[in-house]
């Protein structure tokens, strides 16, 4: 669940950001003006003053006009003159997108210093197509009156009162605009909270990674000296013995020299097991595979030599060279080795070839695991595995070794599992 949240959180934040950008983009869509007064109720007073009559537009006035809805405006008239005034019906300046219903009775009069309030209804004509009037439009109200002066003729006066721009919209656009406004208010906190959580998770992950790396470095400070000591004392001599044995087992070969090379290899492996108890690599699967290969090699040759393989290997020292081993062989076990080599060559001619293939894979694992911890702390280039375990026919070797079905499956599974631990950059065959 935690992994799902970690992967879904960035996607959710991107989606919220997209919705937020889309909500601001609505300001540029058809039918929405970018004027600052859009959808804002103005609490203002628009007034005009003449010599005799003043007109005040009482608040509030909605600056958005919805099709099918109307709004009432309160107009306050004040007669400032000393003569009576006859008011005429209000008129809207020629504009096809507004309709004005005047409730001021015709012929209404104002006595000197008298105040009268008139209410008018501003609406959108139903007969007018909405698409033709969407957007903001100025609104001008015209009002006129007649003044009766003493001893003079009646005089007509006309004035205009200008209101703030009125936005004409439809019910759908109005609801959409309201939804967008609410979406902005909701999405912004969600986006900020999500970004905060994401940054906290990343910071926590970095802290855990730094702690893990610090712990790993402390562990390797202790492990490195021991591991390098094993490489110099055991792994490198064993690897050289494997190379020598592989060369001596190639055709044409001297079976006595080949057997002696195997005995030297076995003596050095026995020295490793006596001193440290087994193989220790950075990869646990490499340790398992090396142990399996070593066991099958010993069991196979113990069977071929009638149980004398380990006993003969003990005659030699773990640091003996090939020439020193030949001298000890002539002194202690010349007859036994000659007899065993002749018997193996006669009855099991494929033994050296199968053992050679086994040593190829064994040597590749040993060399690679000896160099793996040094990259990139020491080696600038990664270590490479020369032999491809995929191309190594371990099933054929297992069959030749006459392994039980259970042991054969275990060996094959160990090869497959180990191959997956090798990074692609370290595979020369890739």
C-alpha atoms as one frame of an Amber mdcrd trajectory, in Angstrom:
protein
   0.000   0.000   0.000   2.825   2.389   0.864   4.529   1.676  -2.440   1.260
   2.368  -4.274   0.865   5.712  -2.468   4.445   6.690  -3.287   3.910   5.972
  -6.974   0.416   7.480  -7.191   1.137  10.696  -5.292   3.174  12.405  -8.078
   0.493  11.477 -10.623  -2.221  12.917  -8.379  -0.256  16.141  -7.930   0.242
  16.494 -11.667  -3.477  15.970 -12.181  -4.317  18.659  -9.598  -1.865  21.023
 -11.258  -3.494  20.328 -14.609  -6.943  21.087 -13.190  -5.638  24.284 -11.609
  -4.119  25.469 -14.886  -7.318  24.519 -16.675  -9.367  26.553 -14.205  -7.267
  29.637 -14.892  -7.481  28.936 -18.611 -11.252  29.372 -18.400 -10.618  33.109
 -18.281  -9.669  32.926 -21.950 -12.549  30.763 -23.091 -15.411  32.092 -25.138
 -17.997  33.998 -23.137 -15.656  34.971 -20.301 -14.129  38.406 -20.220 -10.823
  39.056 -18.499 -12.018  42.317 -16.954 -11.402  42.528 -13.204 -15.061  43.291
 -12.387 -16.308  39.925 -13.647 -18.595  38.228 -11.123 -17.850  40.822  -8.449
 -20.720  42.574  -6.701 -19.852  46.249  -6.575 -20.985  48.175  -3.533 -20.812
  51.585  -5.150 -22.936  54.624  -5.782 -23.162  56.047  -9.262 -24.675  59.526
  -9.226 -25.242  62.370 -11.616 -26.333  65.846 -10.714 -28.186  68.380 -12.790
 -29.244  71.890 -12.025 -32.653  70.850 -10.817 -32.591  67.049 -10.355 -30.049
  64.625  -8.949 -30.160  60.852  -9.460 -28.410  58.287  -7.288 -28.060  54.588
  -8.088 -28.422  52.824  -4.776 -26.226  49.773  -3.987 -25.909  46.920  -4.530
 -25.761  46.202  -8.238 -24.708  42.832  -9.625 -22.241  43.120 -12.461 -23.223
  39.753 -13.957 -26.476  39.363 -15.806 -27.754  35.797 -16.290 -30.074  34.937
 -19.141 -33.546  34.320 -17.734 -32.873  36.264 -14.558 -33.375  39.909 -13.730
 -32.152  42.330 -11.143 -33.833  45.314  -9.588 -32.150  48.693  -9.393 -33.122
  51.360  -6.902 -32.944  54.926  -8.279 -33.323  57.847  -5.919 -34.505  61.148
  -7.443 -34.097  64.437  -5.568 -35.589  67.727  -6.723 -33.088  70.437  -5.834
 -34.938  73.249  -7.534 -37.727  75.498  -6.295 -40.048  74.419  -9.081 -42.005
  71.258  -9.499 -40.647  68.628 -11.908 -42.426  66.020 -13.968 -40.401  62.813
 -14.396 -40.485  60.780 -17.555 -39.994  57.008 -17.834 -36.395  55.801 -17.735
 -34.783  54.750 -20.950 -31.814  52.519 -21.636 -29.351  53.707 -24.204 -29.707
  51.731 -27.419 -28.408  48.284 -26.563 -29.906  45.106 -27.930 -28.632  42.918
 -25.081 -30.512  44.591 -22.198 -34.152  45.066 -21.425 -35.423  47.633 -18.887
 -38.799  47.382 -17.198 -39.653  50.763 -15.722 -41.934  50.742 -12.712 -41.809
  54.515 -12.383 -45.291  55.772 -13.279 -45.442  58.104 -16.198 -45.979  61.679
 -15.279 -44.688  61.302 -11.757 -43.887  64.652 -10.307 -41.517  65.932  -7.682
 -42.200  68.960  -5.573 -39.342  71.253  -4.586 -36.817  69.445  -2.356 -38.811
  66.220  -2.577 -37.185  62.767  -2.836 -38.690  59.784  -4.609 -37.306  56.268
  -5.119 -38.053  54.351  -8.296 -37.390  50.684  -8.911 -36.528  49.314 -12.347
 -35.895  45.739 -13.473 -32.902  44.985 -15.696 -33.090  41.710 -17.623 -31.775
  39.885 -20.649 -34.190  39.625 -23.590 -35.243  36.022 -24.133 -35.587  36.547
 -27.861 -31.943  37.518 -28.298 -29.428  34.701 -28.994 -27.143  34.320 -25.988
 -23.994  33.811 -28.076 -24.328  37.285 -29.579 -24.252  39.076 -26.212 -21.794
  37.083 -24.106 -19.142  39.192 -22.444 -19.044  42.642 -20.826 -21.069  45.600
 -22.008 -21.368  49.179 -20.764 -24.759  50.219 -19.470 -26.163  53.761 -19.710
 -29.491  54.796 -18.220 -31.150  57.911 -19.630 -33.589  59.883 -17.522 -35.381
  63.090 -18.395 -37.784  65.517 -16.776 -39.777  68.644 -17.493 -39.346  71.829
 -15.480 -42.170  74.325 -15.205 -40.698  77.728 -14.577 -42.802  80.665 -13.473
 -43.828  82.843 -16.364 -41.892  80.662 -18.819 -42.409  77.784 -21.121 -41.823
  74.198 -19.907 -38.231  73.107 -20.360 -37.140  69.477 -20.987 -33.825  68.191
 -19.598 -32.108  64.835 -20.226 -29.207  63.251 -18.345 -27.292  59.942 -18.376
 -26.096  57.747 -15.510 -23.289  55.290 -16.299 -22.893  52.069 -14.357 -20.019
  49.628 -14.158 -19.717  47.162 -17.073 -22.246  44.367 -16.856 -21.266  40.819
 -17.841 -23.882  38.858 -19.749 -23.723  35.117 -19.227 -25.872  32.002 -19.379
 -26.941  29.698 -16.591 -24.473  27.023 -17.744 -21.543  29.406 -17.921 -22.494
  30.906 -14.583 -22.469  27.494 -12.871 -19.282  26.580 -14.650 -17.645  29.779
 -13.470 -18.763  29.096  -9.899 -17.410  25.557 -10.103 -14.093  26.886 -11.391
 -13.837  29.370  -8.536 -14.551  26.664  -5.967 -12.063  24.390  -7.741  -9.347
  27.014  -7.410 -10.010  27.356  -3.708  -9.893  23.581  -3.188  -7.111  22.584
  -5.558  -4.537  25.077  -4.381  -4.415  23.805  -0.749  -4.525  20.202  -1.982
  -1.661  20.874  -4.372   0.427  22.608  -1.721  -0.264  19.850   0.815   0.599
  17.162  -1.731   3.853  18.857  -2.705   4.746  19.188   0.977   4.067  15.495
   1.597   6.061  14.550  -1.509   9.058  16.619  -0.432   8.864  15.162   3.069
   8.808  11.637   1.685  11.782  12.349  -0.560  13.691  13.915   2.320  12.869
  10.957   4.541  13.970   8.565   1.814  17.247  10.465   1.378  17.821  10.364
   5.131  17.205   6.615   5.222  19.523   6.113   2.253  22.249   8.174   3.904
  21.851   6.225   7.139  21.988   2.933   5.262  25.052   4.063   3.323  26.779
   5.211   6.506  26.022   1.862   8.151  27.282   0.004   5.071  30.513   1.997
   5.098  31.049   1.208   8.766  30.459  -2.492   8.134  32.807  -2.552   5.156
  35.543  -0.870   7.192  35.599  -4.065   9.214  34.948  -6.515   6.371  37.373
  -5.112   3.781  40.638  -6.030   5.548  39.434  -9.569   6.215  38.142 -10.003
   2.680  41.357  -8.737   1.067  43.341 -11.043   3.295  41.289 -13.997   2.030
  41.755 -12.871  -1.579  45.546 -12.794  -1.241  45.853 -15.902   0.919  43.253
 -18.153  -0.720  41.252 -16.932  -3.721  44.178 -15.861  -5.922  46.206 -19.084
  -5.325  43.079 -21.197  -5.939  42.351 -19.260  -9.128  45.903 -19.837 -10.400
  45.633 -23.530  -9.581  42.361 -23.718 -11.542  43.990 -22.122 -14.580  46.957
 -24.511 -14.377  44.741 -27.544 -13.925  42.543 -26.463 -16.847  45.576 -26.140
 -19.096  46.981 -29.516 -18.054  43.636 -31.242 -18.685  43.385 -30.017 -22.257
  44.086 -32.311 -25.180  46.734 -33.618 -25.664  47.357 -34.130 -21.991  49.472
 -36.042 -19.567  46.946 -37.614 -17.211  49.499 -37.814 -14.377  50.273 -34.087
 -14.547  46.565 -33.285 -14.851  45.742 -35.363 -11.761  48.606 -33.759  -9.848
  47.233 -30.288 -10.731  43.824 -31.287  -9.416  45.383 -32.544  -6.176  47.186
 -29.208  -5.702  43.931 -27.353  -6.346  42.131 -29.536  -3.840  44.893 -28.957
  -1.240  44.511 -25.185  -1.505  40.721 -25.415  -1.216  41.150 -27.638   1.839
  43.483 -25.032   3.339  40.790 -22.370   2.792  38.170 -24.544   4.483  40.496
 -25.351   7.371  41.407 -21.707   7.958  38.136 -19.835   7.307  35.445 -22.484
   6.992  34.217 -21.633   3.494  33.824 -19.016   0.792  32.885 -15.458   1.708
  31.748 -13.187  -1.132  29.638 -10.086  -1.486  26.945 -12.232  -3.124  25.319
 -14.895  -0.978  24.281 -16.784  -4.103  27.900 -16.834  -5.263  28.861 -18.440
  -1.949  26.155 -21.073  -2.387  27.198 -21.801  -5.971  30.904 -22.067  -5.067
  30.097 -24.482  -2.251  27.942 -26.658  -4.530  30.608 -26.753  -7.270  33.319
 -27.601  -4.725  31.276 -30.420  -3.174  30.416 -32.017  -6.510  34.041 -31.748
  -7.646  35.251 -33.521  -4.519  32.557 -36.215  -4.572  33.168 -36.903  -8.253
  36.920 -37.366  -7.865  36.595 -39.238  -4.601  34.485 -41.724  -6.521  36.952
 -41.946  -9.408  39.969 -42.383  -7.096  38.251 -44.873  -4.807  38.215 -42.523
  -1.814  41.886 -41.501  -2.047  41.492 -37.997  -3.530  41.548 -35.981  -0.285
  44.094 -38.286   1.341  46.551 -37.812  -1.523  45.942 -34.044  -1.536  47.046
 -33.851   2.111  50.545 -34.953   1.118  51.181 -31.583  -0.508  51.432 -28.166
   1.081  48.981 -25.348   0.310  51.798 -23.140  -0.996  53.598 -25.815  -3.067
  54.419 -25.016  -6.665  54.040 -27.541  -9.469  57.717 -28.541  -9.323  57.673
 -28.912  -5.541  54.556 -31.030  -5.798  56.264 -33.283  -8.369  59.198 -33.844
  -6.002  56.872 -34.810  -3.133  54.926 -37.065  -5.488  58.073 -38.951  -6.450
  58.988 -39.369  -2.788  55.623 -40.377  -1.349  52.913 -41.335  -3.886  54.401
 -41.868  -7.336  52.921 -45.337  -7.723  49.444 -44.423  -6.492  49.116 -41.373
  -8.744  50.384 -43.310 -11.786  47.878 -46.054 -11.098  44.933 -43.695 -10.567
  45.775 -41.532 -13.587  45.974 -44.581 -15.855  42.694 -45.968 -14.512  40.825
 -42.667 -14.949  42.180 -42.154 -18.464  41.188 -45.694 -19.436  37.778 -46.051
 -17.774  36.610 -42.423 -17.554  38.160 -40.564 -20.467  35.518 -37.811 -20.247
  36.373 -37.025 -16.595  39.053 -34.440 -17.396  36.880 -32.712 -20.002  33.904
 -32.487 -17.656  36.116 -31.275 -14.812  37.592 -28.647 -17.129  34.149 -27.209
 -17.871  33.335 -27.207 -14.192  36.557 -25.345 -13.425  35.772 -22.740 -16.111
  32.611 -21.736 -14.328  34.218 -22.083 -10.880  37.127 -19.843 -11.906  34.821
 -17.222 -13.423  32.786 -17.005 -10.214  35.900 -16.820  -8.036  37.626 -14.115
 -10.118  34.513 -11.970 -10.446  33.605 -12.117  -6.766  37.205 -11.326  -5.775
  37.029  -8.054  -7.753  33.380  -7.095  -7.221  33.784  -5.228  -3.875  36.631
  -3.119  -5.313  34.364  -1.299  -7.773  33.941   1.641  -7.686  35.882   2.141
  -4.436  39.161   1.135  -6.075  38.754  -0.004  -9.670  37.396   2.651 -12.025
  36.146   0.030 -14.476  33.701  -2.681 -13.404  34.854  -6.296 -13.094  33.859
  -8.654 -15.868  32.748 -12.253 -16.021  34.606 -13.906 -18.855  32.507 -17.085
 -18.949  28.794 -16.825 -19.593  26.958 -19.138 -17.173  24.082 -19.164 -19.637
  26.209 -20.866 -22.283  27.664 -23.296 -19.768  25.802 -26.582 -20.114  25.499
 -27.331 -16.425  22.877 -30.002 -17.083  25.322 -31.998 -19.199  27.984 -31.719
 -16.509  25.489 -32.726 -13.825  24.526 -35.769 -15.879  28.161 -36.737 -16.447
  28.853 -36.367 -12.750  25.984 -38.845 -12.234  24.221 -36.584  -9.771  20.907
 -37.481  -8.254  17.918 -35.631  -9.664  17.584 -33.509  -6.546  21.270 -32.501
  -6.630  21.069 -31.801 -10.346  18.106 -29.451  -9.893  19.840 -27.692  -7.037
  22.977 -27.107  -9.131  21.025 -25.779 -12.117  18.922 -23.496  -9.880  22.070
 -22.129  -8.218  23.550 -21.263 -11.633  20.412 -19.460 -12.757  20.076 -17.561
  -9.487  23.694 -16.445  -9.539  23.524 -15.229 -13.124  20.737 -12.807 -12.160
  23.011 -11.156  -9.577  25.599 -10.155 -12.190  24.971  -6.555 -13.392  24.614
  -6.213 -17.149  27.567  -3.838 -17.335  29.754  -6.663 -15.946  28.816  -9.211
 -18.621  31.347  -9.326 -21.397  29.047 -11.581 -23.393  26.138  -9.072 -23.409
